[in-house]
Amino acid sequence: MKPRFKIQNTIGIALLLFATLTSCTDDLDIVPNDDQTVLSEELFTNEAAYKQVLAGIYANLALTGTDGAGNSNLKNIDAGTSQFGRVLLYVQTLSADQMIWSYENDPGAREIQRNTWTAQNPLLLGMFSRAHLSIALANNFLRETTDEKLDARNVSSSTRTEIVAYRAEARLMRAMAYYYMMDIFGKANFVTENDALNSFPPVYERSQLFDFIESELIAIDTDLIASRQNEYGRADKSVAYMVLAKMYLNAEVYIGENHYTECLTYCEKIMDGGYTLAPNYLHNFMADNNTNSAVNEIIFPIVSDGTTTQNYGPTTVMINGQVGSLEENGLELGVSKPGWGGALRIRKQLANLFDASFADDDRNTIISADRPIDIIEISDKDTGYIIEKYSNATSTGSAGADQTFVDTDFPLFRLADVYLMYAEAHLRGGGGTITDAVGYVNALRTRAHNPNTISSGDLTLDFILDERARELHWEAHRRQDLIRYNKFTGGNYNWAWKGNGSNGISLPSHFNVYPIPTGSIAANPNLTQNTGY
């Protein structure tokens, strides 16, 4: 079992760093667009501070501020609309055909799930700003760990050896943030540790971001810790390979080029890293997924702890939200009844993917409970099916430490996605073999106790899209998948409430990227709005 990254033990330092770093960005208000961040030299008198500062970069994926779950370190942005995993879930899943949020008075949620967003949407501002704060934190770490700084502080040789990997991880976290900016917004404020402070940064478009991310991740490969050899919660070579594989799979969307061969190559690199499927599918989504069999499948999590890292992140939202308004799934999810009273349901398009042949499939956690499948009125919490994919209970049956804030880590990347990417890249001409592609899909079905395995004739691109939904629903992939298949905008595929129509209507093509938030444009005059908004 991998040792666990002690985010919990360094959380006080991480929170202090948040306060220190963001207090220096008062003039930026909404988004830290020029990395004007400074750390005290006194902090580094203890060489353990370098790992603690690194922990702050990871903590930005889970935490929102310095004073509990309701606090935000991004000015003018509520904590609930700026937690990295939560806003990622909203923009990638709530915007598509799998999820409905009942409480449309929550800022921004109505517009995201009805595809009527504008540049004023607070969830988009939260996503844009949180990703840029990740970049700022990484850049600051890199500035503080140059050879010149380490020489001046007489840092020991043993610590300097460790800092080589730390710096590679910081560059990886920065590249991952730029990857999400490229995917979601199509552009980003571009700053590295070598750029001057106190200036408005340039803006990189998709092709520039693609080239930077690719070159960065290839450059740091030798310095990253080997796959599955790092502490749990920290990134290793396979996390870099995962970002590259996903970027190459979507390269035709991003830069109009076919990179399926490279996608398949990096999928193979990940699979060579020693990962294995958890024998139990649902172990990936339980309160002890950092210690149960899921540790062999989860490539990179967003860490959650119900005691020391309380936040309104994606697993807290989904587990509390999964409890139906009629409490059909009760206490087995490890949260207090009635949870959030039917906050989350599924759209019928996801339900329909689990037909009778999937009745005993472990991935099918749908509860119909005499509910109608159609959601005619979104505010009617007794309509639409519910699911119980995520849980704040452990694999041994005990509950998480807190009955609201969950212990369940969010599996941002896991091996099952790699298997499905391999199959899709093969079908799109990326190489590999049909035998392996079919074998990987069947491995997922066998793990889920579904007896309906497939043959080579069953493996089509449309099949893969549906199988990705069955395997990876509510894991923040769906919008990206539908765009890659040319089914997100336009009228090729409509789902309930797409475009604000109860049965779905066509979306204009510019909705394949989100608008740049108005507040972000105000903070950097070099930013321009995306076409169509």
Secondary structure, DSSP 8 states (H G I E B T S, - for coil): ---B--TTTTHHHHHHHHHHHHHTTGGGTT--TT------GGGGGSTTHHHHHHHHHHHHHH---SSSTT--SSTT--GGGT-HHHHHHIIIIITTTS-EES-TTSTTHHHHHTT---TT-HHHHHHHHHHHHHHHHHHHHHHTTSHHHHHHTT--HHHHHHHHHHHHHHHHHHHHHHHHHHHHTSEEE---TTS-SSS---EEEHHHHHHHHHHHHHHTTTTS--TT-S-BTS--HHHHHHHHHHHHHTHHHHHS---HHHHHHHHHHHHTTT----SSGGGGGSTTTTTSGGGGTEEEEE--BTTTB----HHHHHHHHHS-TT-TTGGGGSS-TTTTSS-EE--HHHHHTS-GGGTT-TT--EE-TT--S--SSTT-TTSS-EE----SB-TTS-B-SSSSS----EEEEEHHHHHHHHHHHHHTT--S-HHHHHHHHHHHHHHTT------GGG--HHHHHHHHHHHHTTSS-HHHHHHHTT-SSBSSS--TTGGG-TT---B-GGGGS----HHHHHH-TT----TT-
